[in-house]
Amino acid sequence: QVELVESGGGLVQAGGSLRLSCAASGRSLRDNIMGWFRQAPGKEREFVAASDWTGLSTHYGDAVKGRFTISRDNAKNTMDLQMMSLQPGDTAVYYCAAAAHGGWPLPTSQNSYAYWGQGTQVTVSS
């Protein structure tokens, strides 16, 4: 069974940065697509970013493009999300997710991801 655990969330002022990490255990996910989603209060879960197993092919949601960077370390079975120029609209619970397989294109639907972390809260104050 795959377990995903997020860390790195917290409170930051607008314009600041945070780095989220996701640690996977149970089995290697080096061949799997991995991604980040977020869910703000009262809103649906939103796609943030995804990466193929190499980390060279990535895709970002329009709201975060140019500000967030997804990266992977397959040797450590980890994935990070570097978030820059944070705004109050980025406030949400951020979830790490992994698909059951690799492939292309990188999916943006949460239904394409089989494994989920419990989430980490990111709060951006104005």
N, CA and C atoms as a LAMMPS dump frame, in Angstrom:
ITEM: TIMESTEP
0
ITEM: NUMBER OF ATOMS
378
ITEM: BOX BOUNDS ff ff ff
-5.0000000000000000e+02 5.0000000000000000e+02
-5.0000000000000000e+02 5.0000000000000000e+02
-5.0000000000000000e+02 5.0000000000000000e+02
ITEM: ATOMS id mol type element x y z
1 1 1 N 0.841 -1.189 0
2 1 2 C 0 0 0
3 1 3 C 0.876 1.239 0
4 2 1 N 0.515 2.209 -0.81
5 2 2 C 1.275 3.447 -0.907
6 2 3 C 0.778 4.449 0.118
7 3 1 N 1.717 5.078 0.805
8 3 2 C 1.367 6.151 1.73
9 3 3 C 2.094 7.411 1.292
10 4 1 N 1.367 8.516 1.245
11 4 2 C 1.932 9.814 0.893
12 4 3 C 1.754 10.757 2.074
13 5 1 N 2.823 11.431 2.456
14 5 2 C 2.778 12.34 3.59
15 5 3 C 3.353 13.69 3.167
16 6 1 N 2.525 14.726 3.29
17 6 2 C 2.96 16.077 2.952
18 6 3 C 3.54 16.781 4.165
19 7 1 N 4.421 17.725 3.901
20 7 2 C 4.968 18.576 4.951
21 7 3 C 5.347 19.924 4.348
22 8 1 N 5.565 20.909 5.219
23 8 2 C 6.049 22.204 4.752
24 8 3 C 5.013 23.3 4.692
25 9 1 N 3.768 22.976 4.991
26 9 2 C 2.756 24.015 4.971
27 9 3 C 2.923 24.971 6.14
28 10 1 N 2.168 26.054 6.11
29 10 2 C 2.239 27.021 7.186
30 10 3 C 1.626 28.341 6.806
31 11 1 N 1.933 29.353 7.597
32 11 2 C 1.414 30.709 7.396
33 11 3 C 2.522 31.581 6.804
34 12 1 N 2.198 32.309 5.753
35 12 2 C 3.181 33.169 5.105
36 12 3 C 2.485 34.439 4.646
37 13 1 N 3.224 35.525 4.601
38 13 2 C 2.657 36.777 4.115
39 13 3 C 2.623 36.796 2.592
40 14 1 N 1.713 37.581 2.069
41 14 2 C 1.615 37.736 0.621
42 14 3 C 2.968 38.158 0.046
43 15 1 N 3.328 37.533 -1.049
44 15 2 C 4.616 37.792 -1.667
45 15 3 C 5.709 36.849 -1.22
46 16 1 N 5.43 36.079 -0.186
47 16 2 C 6.413 35.162 0.356
48 16 3 C 6.46 33.835 -0.386
49 17 1 N 7.266 32.927 0.159
50 17 2 C 7.484 31.62 -0.467
51 17 3 C 7.339 30.505 0.557
52 18 1 N 6.996 29.344 0.048
53 18 2 C 6.963 28.125 0.854
54 18 3 C 7.368 26.97 -0.04
55 19 1 N 7.909 25.943 0.594
56 19 2 C 8.258 24.733 -0.138
57 19 3 C 7.572 23.557 0.525
58 20 1 N 6.717 22.902 -0.232
59 20 2 C 6.037 21.71 0.254
60 20 3 C 6.798 20.471 -0.182
61 21 1 N 6.756 19.453 0.654
62 21 2 C 7.377 18.175 0.316
63 21 3 C 6.366 17.052 0.486
64 22 1 N 6.548 16.024 -0.308
65 22 2 C 5.707 14.831 -0.236
66 22 3 C 6.627 13.631 -0.203
67 23 1 N 6.493 12.831 0.842
68 23 2 C 7.296 11.624 0.98
69 23 3 C 6.407 10.414 0.758
70 24 1 N 6.854 9.545 -0.116
71 24 2 C 6.096 8.336 -0.432
72 24 3 C 6.748 7.121 0.218
73 25 1 N 5.927 6.228 0.683
74 25 2 C 6.418 4.97 1.243
75 25 3 C 5.496 3.843 0.817
76 26 1 N 5.957 2.644 1.003
77 26 2 C 5.173 1.483 0.603
78 26 3 C 5.739 0.816 -0.628
79 27 1 N 6.026 1.627 -1.638
80 27 2 C 6.723 1.135 -2.82
81 27 3 C 7.249 2.326 -3.601
82 28 1 N 8.147 2.058 -4.504
83 28 2 C 8.702 3.132 -5.303
84 28 3 C 7.655 3.662 -6.276
85 29 1 N 7.634 4.978 -6.413
86 29 2 C 6.734 5.617 -7.363
87 29 3 C 7.515 6.225 -8.516
88 30 1 N 8.691 5.696 -8.768
89 30 2 C 9.566 6.31 -9.763
90 30 3 C 8.985 6.235 -11.161
91 31 1 N 8.068 5.331 -11.404
92 31 2 C 7.491 5.226 -12.746
93 31 3 C 6.129 5.906 -12.863
94 32 1 N 5.683 6.483 -11.785
95 32 2 C 4.326 7.017 -11.732
96 32 3 C 4.297 8.53 -11.906
97 33 1 N 3.218 8.973 -12.515
98 33 2 C 2.933 10.404 -12.52
99 33 3 C 2.599 10.825 -11.092
100 34 1 N 3.11 11.965 -10.688
101 34 2 C 2.768 12.525 -9.383
102 34 3 C 2.343 13.968 -9.553
103 35 1 N 1.532 14.429 -8.612
104 35 2 C 1.027 15.791 -8.754
105 35 3 C 0.606 16.405 -7.44
106 36 1 N 0.235 17.673 -7.533
107 36 2 C -0.277 18.435 -6.402
108 36 3 C -1.648 18.997 -6.767
109 37 1 N -2.534 18.948 -5.798
110 37 2 C -3.836 19.57 -5.899
111 37 3 C -4.023 20.454 -4.667
112 38 1 N -5.017 21.311 -4.716
113 38 2 C -5.335 22.113 -3.552
114 38 3 C -6.836 22.313 -3.456
115 39 1 N -7.289 22.548 -2.248
116 39 2 C -8.72 22.783 -2.032
117 39 3 C -8.897 23.885 -1.006
118 40 1 N -9.516 24.961 -1.448
119 40 2 C -9.83 26.077 -0.565
120 40 3 C -11.214 25.857 0.033
121 41 1 N -11.496 26.485 1.16
122 41 2 C -12.814 26.311 1.801
123 41 3 C -13.943 26.678 0.851
124 42 1 N -14.903 25.773 0.741
125 42 2 C -16.062 26.038 -0.08
126 42 3 C -15.846 25.873 -1.57
127 43 1 N -14.659 25.425 -1.955
128 43 2 C -14.354 25.263 -3.372
129 43 3 C -13.998 23.819 -3.688
130 44 1 N -14.06 23.489 -4.967
131 44 2 C -13.679 22.155 -5.396
132 44 3 C -12.164 22 -5.407
133 45 1 N -11.726 20.767 -5.345
134 45 2 C -10.299 20.493 -5.41
135 45 3 C -9.778 20.909 -6.782
136 46 1 N -8.646 21.573 -6.773
137 46 2 C -8.107 22.195 -7.983
138 46 3 C -6.741 21.621 -8.319
139 47 1 N -6.516 21.358 -9.589
140 47 2 C -5.211 20.89 -10.045
141 47 3 C -4.176 22.001 -9.918
142 48 1 N -3.008 21.648 -9.403
143 48 2 C -1.922 22.612 -9.246
144 48 3 C -0.763 22.299 -10.191
145 49 1 N -0.253 21.077 -10.108
146 49 2 C 0.908 20.734 -10.929
147 49 3 C 1.05 19.224 -11.006
148 50 1 N 1.712 18.76 -12.059
149 50 2 C 1.991 17.334 -12.209
150 50 3 C 3.338 17.149 -12.883
151 51 1 N 3.925 15.993 -12.648
152 51 2 C 5.241 15.686 -13.21
153 51 3 C 5.281 14.226 -13.631
154 52 1 N 5.95 13.949 -14.738
155 52 2 C 6.188 12.564 -15.094
156 52 3 C 7.327 12.024 -14.241
157 53 1 N 7.713 10.762 -14.473
158 53 2 C 8.672 10.143 -13.58
159 53 3 C 10.054 10.772 -13.684
160 54 1 N 10.357 11.383 -14.804
161 54 2 C 11.679 11.975 -14.966
162 54 3 C 11.779 13.329 -14.299
163 55 1 N 10.647 13.981 -14.119
164 55 2 C 10.674 15.355 -13.631
165 55 3 C 10.918 16.365 -14.737
166 56 1 N 11.141 15.893 -15.94
167 56 2 C 11.422 16.788 -17.058
168 56 3 C 10.159 17.248 -17.762
169 57 1 N 9.115 16.451 -17.68
170 57 2 C 7.829 16.84 -18.255
171 57 3 C 6.907 17.239 -17.133
172 58 1 N 6.484 18.482 -17.156
173 58 2 C 5.63 19.007 -16.095
174 58 3 C 4.464 19.777 -16.692
175 59 1 N 3.459 19.976 -15.881
176 59 2 C 2.27 20.726 -16.304
177 59 3 C 1.729 21.465 -15.091
178 60 1 N 1.286 22.699 -15.306
179 60 2 C 0.814 23.528 -14.2
180 60 3 C -0.578 24.07 -14.473
181 61 1 N -1.323 24.261 -13.396
182 61 2 C -2.582 24.947 -13.522
183 61 3 C -2.354 26.413 -13.855
184 62 1 N -3.29 27.022 -14.523
185 62 2 C -3.132 28.408 -14.957
186 62 3 C -2.907 29.359 -13.782
187 63 1 N -3.524 29.047 -12.647
188 63 2 C -3.442 29.951 -11.502
189 63 3 C -2.042 30.023 -10.885
190 64 1 N -1.227 29.007 -11.131
191 64 2 C 0.08 28.958 -10.472
192 64 3 C 1.242 28.99 -11.461
193 65 1 N 0.937 28.949 -12.733
194 65 2 C 1.981 28.898 -13.754
195 65 3 C 2.921 30.088 -13.615
196 66 1 N 4.214 29.817 -13.607
197 66 2 C 5.21 30.868 -13.48
198 66 3 C 5.582 31.198 -12.047
199 67 1 N 4.81 30.689 -11.089
200 67 2 C 5.098 30.963 -9.675
201 67 3 C 5.477 29.708 -8.902
202 68 1 N 4.93 28.569 -9.307
203 68 2 C 5.173 27.31 -8.613
204 68 3 C 6.043 26.408 -9.484
205 69 1 N 6.859 25.588 -8.815
206 69 2 C 7.714 24.64 -9.524
207 69 3 C 7.637 23.283 -8.845
208 70 1 N 7.334 22.269 -9.624
209 70 2 C 7.261 20.904 -9.107
210 70 3 C 8.572 20.197 -9.422
211 71 1 N 9.029 19.369 -8.492
212 71 2 C 10.262 18.621 -8.729
213 71 3 C 10.173 17.28 -8.019
214 72 1 N 10.998 16.344 -8.476
215 72 2 C 10.98 15 -7.909
216 72 3 C 12.396 14.524 -7.647
217 73 1 N 12.498 13.666 -6.637
218 73 2 C 13.744 12.949 -6.361
219 73 3 C 13.372 11.482 -6.238
220 74 1 N 13.49 10.762 -7.329
221 74 2 C 13.043 9.365 -7.336
222 74 3 C 13.908 8.476 -6.452
223 75 1 N 15.157 8.858 -6.263
224 75 2 C 16.021 8.073 -5.381
225 75 3 C 15.498 8.114 -3.949
226 76 1 N 14.907 9.242 -3.581
227 76 2 C 14.379 9.412 -2.224
228 76 3 C 12.884 9.159 -2.166
229 77 1 N 12.263 8.952 -3.317
230 77 2 C 10.807 8.742 -3.376
231 77 3 C 10.065 9.962 -2.834
232 78 1 N 10.53 11.136 -3.236
233 78 2 C 9.924 12.384 -2.753
234 78 3 C 9.575 13.304 -3.914
235 79 1 N 8.7 14.252 -3.616
236 79 2 C 8.293 15.262 -4.58
237 79 3 C 8.127 16.576 -3.833
238 80 1 N 8.543 17.658 -4.434
239 80 2 C 8.439 18.972 -3.817
240 80 3 C 7.598 19.91 -4.664
241 81 1 N 7.102 20.946 -4.019
242 81 2 C 6.422 22.035 -4.714
243 81 3 C 6.966 23.338 -4.153
244 82 1 N 7.766 24.025 -4.944
245 82 2 C 8.284 25.321 -4.553
246 82 3 C 7.274 26.381 -4.966
247 83 1 N 6.807 27.151 -3.999
248 83 2 C 5.773 28.152 -4.26
249 83 3 C 6.344 29.543 -4.005
250 84 1 N 6.276 30.38 -5.021
251 84 2 C 6.803 31.736 -4.936
252 84 3 C 5.672 32.738 -5.137
253 85 1 N 5.927 33.966 -4.722
254 85 2 C 4.972 35.067 -4.921
255 85 3 C 3.568 34.659 -4.483
256 86 1 N 3.482 34.107 -3.31
257 86 2 C 2.207 33.609 -2.815
258 86 3 C 1.229 34.754 -2.575
259 87 1 N -0.034 34.474 -2.864
260 87 2 C -1.109 35.434 -2.703
261 87 3 C -2.198 34.827 -1.835
262 88 1 N -3.052 35.668 -1.247
263 88 2 C -4.134 35.121 -0.41
264 88 3 C -4.984 34.088 -1.147
265 89 1 N -5.119 34.223 -2.434
266 89 2 C -5.884 33.264 -3.216
267 89 3 C -5.247 31.886 -3.282
268 90 1 N -4.005 31.767 -2.834
269 90 2 C -3.339 30.467 -2.795
270 90 3 C -3.633 29.715 -1.501
271 91 1 N -4.338 30.351 -0.589
272 91 2 C -4.689 29.706 0.666
273 91 3 C -5.563 28.49 0.409
274 92 1 N -5.127 27.349 0.907
275 92 2 C -5.84 26.097 0.67
276 92 3 C -5.131 24.972 1.408
277 93 1 N -5.786 23.831 1.432
278 93 2 C -5.106 22.604 1.831
279 93 3 C -4.499 22.009 0.566
280 94 1 N -3.215 21.716 0.628
281 94 2 C -2.493 21.185 -0.523
282 94 3 C -2.296 19.679 -0.351
283 95 1 N -2.634 18.952 -1.416
284 95 2 C -2.571 17.502 -1.393
285 95 3 C -1.545 16.98 -2.402
286 96 1 N -0.784 16.02 -1.963
287 96 2 C 0.109 15.267 -2.83
288 96 3 C -0.676 14.076 -3.382
289 97 1 N -0.441 13.751 -4.641
290 97 2 C -1.158 12.644 -5.26
291 97 3 C -0.252 11.893 -6.225
292 98 1 N -0.557 10.629 -6.399
293 98 2 C 0.198 9.808 -7.344
294 98 3 C -0.762 8.977 -8.182
295 99 1 N -0.5 8.932 -9.46
296 99 2 C -1.286 8.08 -10.341
297 99 3 C -0.798 6.633 -10.201
298 100 1 N -1.61 5.719 -10.668
299 100 2 C -1.249 4.302 -10.583
300 100 3 C -0.277 3.893 -11.682
301 101 1 N 0.066 4.847 -12.573
302 101 2 C 0.896 4.527 -13.715
303 101 3 C 1.584 5.781 -14.209
304 102 1 N 2.435 5.604 -15.228
305 102 2 C 3.032 6.739 -15.921
306 102 3 C 2.22 7.047 -17.143
307 103 1 N 2.823 7.775 -18.074
308 103 2 C 2.122 8.037 -19.316
309 103 3 C 2.064 9.494 -19.68
310 104 1 N 1.357 9.748 -20.734
311 104 2 C 1.207 11.113 -21.287
312 104 3 C -0.161 11.188 -21.953
313 105 1 N -0.861 12.311 -21.853
314 105 2 C -0.468 13.556 -21.196
315 105 3 C -0.606 13.467 -19.676
316 106 1 N -0.037 14.399 -18.988
317 106 2 C -0.147 14.437 -17.54
318 106 3 C -1.572 14.835 -17.161
319 107 1 N -2.23 14.019 -16.375
320 107 2 C -3.643 14.286 -16.085
321 107 3 C -3.831 15.426 -15.092
322 108 1 N -4.92 16.163 -15.302
323 108 2 C -5.272 17.244 -14.391
324 108 3 C -6.503 16.916 -13.563
325 109 1 N -7.161 15.813 -13.867
326 109 2 C -8.339 15.411 -13.121
327 109 3 C -7.935 14.594 -11.906
328 110 1 N -8.535 14.907 -10.78
329 110 2 C -8.225 14.152 -9.562
330 110 3 C -8.614 12.689 -9.71
331 111 1 N -9.545 12.382 -10.601
332 111 2 C -9.981 11.004 -10.803
333 111 3 C -8.878 10.13 -11.395
334 112 1 N -7.85 10.758 -11.949
335 112 2 C -6.748 10.013 -12.555
336 112 3 C -5.669 9.629 -11.553
337 113 1 N -5.826 10.057 -10.325
338 113 2 C -4.823 9.804 -9.288
339 113 3 C -5.362 8.81 -8.277
340 114 1 N -4.556 7.781 -8.01
341 114 2 C -5.022 6.677 -7.183
342 114 3 C -4.642 6.824 -5.713
343 115 1 N -3.582 7.556 -5.452
344 115 2 C -3.062 7.651 -4.087
345 115 3 C -3.025 9.115 -3.661
346 116 1 N -3.394 9.359 -2.405
347 116 2 C -3.493 10.725 -1.897
348 116 3 C -2.904 10.85 -0.507
349 117 1 N -2.287 11.986 -0.256
350 117 2 C -1.873 12.307 1.088
351 117 3 C -3.02 12.927 1.861
352 118 1 N -2.776 13.241 3.111
353 118 2 C -3.812 13.81 3.969
354 118 3 C -3.908 15.32 3.831
355 119 1 N -2.915 15.93 3.237
356 119 2 C -2.959 17.365 2.992
357 119 3 C -2.187 18.17 4.016
358 120 1 N -1.742 19.336 3.59
359 120 2 C -1.063 20.28 4.469
360 120 3 C -1.62 21.677 4.198
361 121 1 N -1.875 22.401 5.277
362 121 2 C -2.518 23.709 5.151
363 121 3 C -1.495 24.778 4.771
364 122 1 N -1.848 25.571 3.785
365 122 2 C -1.078 26.754 3.417
366 122 3 C -1.995 27.959 3.567
367 123 1 N -1.571 28.915 4.369
368 123 2 C -2.348 30.127 4.583
369 123 3 C -1.501 31.333 4.224
370 124 1 N -2.019 32.165 3.339
371 124 2 C -1.298 33.36 2.902
372 124 3 C -2.075 34.574 3.386
373 125 1 N -1.424 35.363 4.213
374 125 2 C -2.075 36.554 4.764
375 125 3 C -1.766 37.77 3.903
376 126 1 N -2.718 38.69 3.88
377 126 2 C -2.55 39.896 3.058
378 126 3 C -1.866 41.013 3.818
